[in-house]
Amino acid sequence: MSIDQVRSVLLVSTLVNFGALLIWAGLVLFAKRSLFALVSRVLSVSEPTFNAINLGGISLYKLGIILFNLGPLIGLWVVG
């Protein structure tokens, strides 16, 4: 696999992951009540705990995207 192919894979992966992150954040921002109602049917969790889990999950997911997709992509762009 050449560096150009790795760059392409990392770019597509980064875009797909940021898209998923935007969908998740959009659901939490704009449909929090209905999302909480859906989750609370399955799990007995309070609303503050639900908010903390979502905030932590979004933060960790974003950090993972930056570390494992965007970082290597920028590194490959700098190298060649």
Beta strands, then each sheet from edge to edge (+ up, - down):
end
